[in-house]
Amino acid sequence: MSEPHIVMPLAPGRYPRVLYLTFDVGFLNPTRKLLLDVLRRVTDLRIHGPGYVDGDELDRGVRHLVEVEGPFDFVICDEYVLQNFDTSKPESIRFVNHACLFDRHLLIKALEWREFLKTYDGMRIITLMQSDYYNFPEIQIERLETLADYYICWGPEFLMSRSAITPFEAPYSGPNKRIFDTWNDSFRDFTLRNADRIISCPQFVGSGEAGGGALTLRPSEWAVLGADYNARVLARERIDAAGMERAGKWMPQAFAIAGRLNINVYSKYWAIAIIQWGFRHALRQSKYAFTCGSVLRWPIRKFFEIPINGAVLVCEPPHGFEALGFRDRVNAVVCDAKDILGANEWLIADQARAQEIATAGQDLVLRKHSVEARARQIGSSLQRIVAGSFSGSRWREGEFELL
């Protein structure tokens, strides 16, 4: 990778000028959209891309925009520029599992942006907040190296090596096996090689997501939401066998009905809104919610969504659990799925303690893992980059640290 570009320090009180190349698409995980809210707080942000600007501007292209409106301190683009496209079949280049109101084939603009980034001589950042880091092909790693100078993504403190899974732990069925069979360490190795260029950004929530009443007012004991990872399936089985009320049980049935009707729920704004509402409603109806990070042990968004909605986070801890600021029986409860009934007994034995844990978890997420928090963290990183003093970042004991 080439050395980072040197730009003049910002004048006092001036935000960095940022051109963001992206698509206005809906996705079940809203983090990529929330990143725009983060950047609006700490940059002078100009967005260019389908859904955000008219067809005339798109036709003129990004090079014309930079010539007319530049210079920019940063050009930022997200992971679409890394994708593999079959240019011999342009009709295949389209959004499938996203909701959008523009022509789905405008995904091809990502190719234009890729070519632009190859020769752009200013500061370039790629964000990877919607990426599956576990199975990056080498060609995408090569593109990361050549298309950007800095990256907004998970740092290596949140990415476990595949080699850490013992033969005894290797899954033999279900989604975990499908993940494990295609898991490689390419992206993790990339973050280790380029630690001095990474703005470490785990998942986060909007402050407007905070809510939910006291635990004693919630009608359901438990929620176990999301994909059928082995630990979640086991937790559901134990809870249901014990006869406890579990919120959100209707959601898998709704997905099954949509599948039989050949409805791609991920490509419809109305379906995404219903799923997000159902998830939030189930959490706010529940005293406790169990989750895990799959065989990858990832700190996925559910680790933040559960406490922000006021439920007690009960979990098999992900990689980087303590780095994020979580502490067992302080703001979360660590528990193997097979032991969930024991955790239930411990929680109901001291409802005041359970409420303290729920409140502390919500407070942690608001203070350290909200849009406002990420704005402070990313804003300070961008200022360091412009000043030529950025050497990387990391999370440790709930604190974002600039190195």
C-alpha positions, 0 to 999 in steps of 0.5 A: 500500500502507498503512503497516506496522502498529506493534506493541510491541517484544518483551520480552527473550527472547520469540519473536514469536507467529505464526499461520500459515494453511496447508494440510498438503499434499505437493509435490515441492519441499519448501521450503514445508514446510521454512519451517515448520521455520524458523518453529518455531525462531524464533517461537511458532508456531500453525498453522491449516488443513486437515490441521493441525487438526480439523474443528470448529476449521476450522468455527469459522474464523480470526476466532474463533481470533484472538479466543480465542487472540490477539493475534498479532504476525504472521499469515502465509499462503502463496500460496493466498490469491492464486489465482483461483477460479471461485466459480460452480463450487465443485466446481472449487476443489480441490487437483490437483497436491498430495498431501493426506489431507483433502478436496481441496475444502477449498482453498476455505478460502483464500477465507475467509482472503483475506477475513480478511486484507483487514480484519485490523488486525495485521501480515500476511505472505505467503510465496511459496516455491512460486510461479512468479514469471515469469507473475503476473497483475495481479490477483494483484499487486493482491492481494499489495498489499492482503493483506499488509504484508511478504513472504517470497520471492525478492528482486529480486536473483534475478529477471532482466527478460525484456527482458534476453533478446536476440532471439538468446537467445530460445528457439524450442522446448521448455519454455523457449519455453513459459516465455518466451511467458508470461513477464512482469515483473509480480512482479519489478517488484513486488519492486522497488517493495516492496524495503523490505517483502521478506524475501529468501528464496531456496531452501534445504535441510534439514540432514538432506539433507546426505550423499554420500561422496567423489567417488572412491567414486561409480560415475557420472560425471554426473547431469543431472536435472529438466525438459528445458530446452534446456541440460540436453538438450544436456548429456545428449546430450554426456555420453551420446555420450561414453559416460560413465555418467549417473545417474538415466536411469530417471526420465524413463522412470518419468514416461512410464509413470506418464503412460500409466497416467494416474497423477498422480505429483504428487498421491500421497505415495508417488510424491513420496517415490519421486521425491525418493529417486530424485533424491537417490540419483542425485546421491549416485551422481554425481561431477558434476551439471549444471543450469541455471535455464531461460531465466529463469536462476532459482536453483532448488532444484537449485543447492542440492540438488546441492552438499548431496548432495556432488556438484560443481555444474556449471552455467550460472549463474543470476541472483544466482549470486555474491549467493548465495555461489557462485564459479566453481572455488571451490565450483561450476564455471561451464560452458555446456552445449555445453562440458560435455566440456571441464569434464569433462576439467578436473575429472578432471585434478585429482580433489583440486581437484574434491573441494575444490570439492564440499566447499566447495559443501556447506559453503556451502549448510549455512552459508548456505542451510539451515533453520538459516541461514534461521531466523537470517535470517528471525528477525532480520527479524521482530525488526526488523519488530516493532521498527519498524526493518526496511527490507528485505533483500538477498543480496550475496556470500553474505551476507544483509543487513538494510538 
